[in-house]
Amino acid sequence: MDELYSMTVSDERLDDCRDVVEPDLQDLVRSVIASGFSAEEVLIAISELVSEDFAAVVKAPSVH
């Protein structure tokens, strides 16, 4: 049986991190849309990439 891993992230640090990430993320989304992709395509691609990275961090299986 697989081991279960837990992860604790403080709300305050998460809020601080979001404040740092959000402007770059918005710039990335705008840039990729300007390259000819739809907003939906961009957000799905980002979501899939984040899911893969998150699964690797918590050592959980990823769903594709």
C-alpha positions in Angstrom: 0.0 0.0 0.0 1.3 3.5 -0.8 2.2 5.8 2.0 0.1 8.9 2.4 1.9 12.2 2.6 0.5 15.3 4.1 1.5 18.8 3.4 0.8 21.8 5.6 1.0 25.3 4.1 0.2 28.4 6.2 -2.5 30.6 4.9 -0.3 33.7 5.4 2.6 32.2 3.3 0.2 31.0 0.7 -1.3 34.5 0.4 2.2 36.0 0.2 3.2 33.5 -2.5 0.1 34.2 -4.5 0.9 37.9 -4.5 4.3 37.2 -6.0 3.1 34.6 -8.5 -0.1 36.3 -9.8 1.5 39.2 -11.8 3.9 36.8 -13.6 1.0 34.4 -14.3 -1.1 37.1 -15.8 1.7 38.2 -18.0 2.3 34.6 -19.1 -1.4 34.1 -19.9 -1.5 37.3 -21.9 1.7 36.4 -23.8 0.5 32.9 -24.7 -2.9 34.3 -25.8 -1.1 36.8 -28.0 0.7 33.8 -29.6 -2.6 32.6 -30.9 -4.0 30.2 -28.2 -7.3 30.7 -26.6 -7.7 31.6 -22.9 -9.2 28.1 -22.3 -6.2 26.4 -24.0 -3.7 28.4 -21.9 -5.5 27.8 -18.6 -5.9 24.0 -19.3 -2.2 23.7 -20.2 -1.1 25.6 -17.1 -3.5 23.5 -15.0 -2.0 20.3 -16.4 1.5 21.4 -15.8 0.8 22.5 -12.2 -1.0 19.2 -11.5 2.1 17.3 -12.7 4.4 19.4 -10.6 2.2 19.1 -7.6 1.9 15.4 -7.9 5.7 15.1 -8.0 6.1 17.3 -4.9 3.6 15.3 -2.8 4.6 12.0 -4.4 1.1 11.3 -5.5 -0.1 9.8 -8.8 -1.0 12.4 -11.4 -4.1 12.3 -13.6 -3.9 13.2 -17.2 
